[in-house]
Amino acid sequence: MKIASTKERILQYIEYKHISRPTFLKKTGIKRGFLDADKLNQAVSDDHFAKIIAIFHDLSIEWLLTGDGNMLKSSQQESLSITNTDNVTALISILNDTLKEKDRQIDRLLSIIEKMNK
């Protein structure tokens, strides 16, 4: 079973929203090579996450980071927007915590797989 990378989920989102790659990159200010095929499995930086979430308010952070849940936020969540530096700082903190939890989940799953292969 192949698990989609974060960048593959970004591509899924922009395809769903009918946004071209160049438009996505221009809106977020992210460099052109970010979504190149040979870089799809590379990690996404906190800065890039913050830029993406700041622009695309309907995109679910949980889904983007983990693939769990719905791609789009509920209307209540969508109404919350990033309007100042404090919100961006809080978002980066949340993203860091979510990434750490994702790493813990991956480690746990790898451990289970190793035990199953013995």
N, C-alpha and C positions, 0 to 999 in steps of 0.2 A: 504494500500500500504506500503510495507516494503522498507525502504531506505537502501541501502547497506552501510556498515561501510567502513571506510578507509582500514581497514585490509582485509575486503572482496574484496575490489578493488585490493589490493596487490595480493591476491590469484588469482583473475581473470587474472591479468597481468602475473604472473609467470606461470599460466596454459597456457595462450595464447602463451607465449614465450618458453614453454616446459622446464622450469627451475624447478628443484626439490626444495622443501622447504629447505632441508639441504644445497643445493648449494646456494640458495638465502641468507640464514642466514650466511653462511661462507663468501660469497662475501661482505656482508654489515657489518659483525662483530656484528650483533644483536644476542642476546641470544636465545636459542632454544625455549623457551616457548612463544615467541612473537606472533606466529601465531596459538597457540593452540585454539581449538574450544571454550573453556570457556573464552577466552580473546579477542574474535573477536570484541566485542563492546567497549573495552577499548580504550582510547585516544592514539594517536601516538605522541611521543615527537618530539620536533623540531630537536633534535640530530638524531633521527631515520629517520625523513624526509630528513635531509641533507645527511645522509649516503646513503639512497636509491637513491636520485636524483643524487648524485655524481657518483654512480656506473652505474645506468641505465639511460643513457642520452636520450633515446628515449621515456621515460615515461613522459607524460604530467602532470605537477604539478597541473594544474587546475582540471584535471580529477581525479587525486589521492585525492585531498582535498575535492572536491565537487561532483564528479560524472558527472559534466557538460563537454561537449565537447568530443573530441576524446581521447582515451586511449593513443595513440601515438602522439608524436610531429610531426609537419611537418618537412621536410628535412632541411629547413632553421633554425628552432629552434633547431633541433638535432645537427647542426654543432657547436652550442655554447656549450662549455664544461667547467667544473669547473677545474681550473688549479692552483689556489692559494688561500690563506687564505682570501683575500679580496672578492673573488667570493663566498666563502662559507659563509662569514659574510653577504654579500648582499643577498644571497639565504635565509639565516635564517630570515633576515628582511622581505623579500618578503613573506616567509611562515607565519610569524607572522601576517602580514597585511592580508593575505588571510584567515587565521584562524579567525581573528577578523571579517572579512566580512562574513564568513560562519556563525559565531555565530549570527551576526545581522540578516542574512537571516532566520536562524532557529527561532529566537525570533519573527520576523515578521510573519512567517508562523504559529507559535504557537498561536499568537494573533488572526490571522484570524480563526484558528480552534476553539479557545475559543468562538469567536463571533458567529460562525456558530452553535455551540452546545447550545447556549442560546435560 
